Each structure stands twice: as structure tokens, then as C-alpha cells.
Amino acid sequence: MGEVLRDWIFLGVSLSVMAVLLSIYPEKVGPVLTTSEDYLMEMVWILPAVMVLMGLFKVWVSKEMVVKYLGKASGLKGILVAVVLGATPTGPLYVAFPLAAAMLEKGARVMNIIVFLSAWACIKIPQEMVELQFLGLDFMVTRLILTVILVSVMGFFIEQVVEKTEIKGIEDEI
């Protein structure tokens, strides 16, 4: 119940800030409403497919499979699976967050989730083809390798922070 109240408060504060800013800058009302409508329509078309995808993921993909390929013991294989899972689909990043949450619930390692989300955001097969065509093979491969290495390092450090935070939260409860 507290989370729902927090979400409603956040929405109220956001709408209040928007109202104040639009009263200060009335010439921006048109673009704000147009952009808001565009995003709302995008969400109306995409979210049902995301919900179906989430339902299929929860039913068809077992916890054991997620733990095997993306869990703590997955190692380098887990990173590579996360990169492939993140780089293959196209679509906005907000589609990946429910999928990442479902993978976490099924036992995926935090580092692999960070790699998955980062790959979704910055490694796409069509993007790689454009880079290959305009910037050359050397650039594409170098950027791809550096991206995978750096998001893996970032994921490792974020995982350490999350684990320390969880341990501290458990100690505070005791």
C-alpha cells in the first residue's frame, strides 16, 4: 500500500511541476501536449504486446533455465547470453525493464541484467550494420568490444553496490 501511495504522490508532484512550468512558458503547451499524445499512443500500441511477452516468458522460461544461463554461476556465458538477448530485439528501452524484472525474479544475476539493459540501449543489430557501412569494420568491432567490456565492468560494480545494500538492509532488520 505504501508503494502505491508513493507512486500517486510522485505523479501528483510531477503533474504540479508540469502545470507550474507550463504556466511560466505557455508557448510550450502545444508541443508538450503533442509529445504527450504521441507517447501515450505509442504505449497503447506497445504495452499489450509487452504484457503478452511477459506472460509467455513467465510460463515458458523456467527458473532453472534463467539460473543456468544468467545466474550467479553463468560467468562469461551469462554475459554473452545477456548481450545477445539485449541486442537482438528492437524497440524502446522501456520494453526491456519488465523483462529484466522478470529475469531478476527468476534468479538472474544483477550484473547480467545490467548488461542486458545496456545491450538493449546501445547494441542493436541494425545499428551495427549502419556503423559497418558508414564507419567501417574496425570501428564497429572496436566499439562493440569496448561496449561489452565496459558494460560488464559497470554491471559488476552495480552488482556489488546492490549486494552491499541488500546485506545492510538485512542487518538493519535484525
Secondary structure, 3 states (H helix, E strand, C coil): CHHHHHHHHHHHHHHHHHHHHHHHCHHHHHHHHHHHHHHHHHHHHHHHHHHHHHHHHHHHCCHHHHHHHHCHHHHHHHHHHHHHHHHCCCCCHHHHHHHHHHHHHCCCCHHHHHHHHHHHHHCCHHHHHHHHHHHCHHHHHHHHHHHHHHHHHHHHHHHHHHHHHHHHHHHHHC
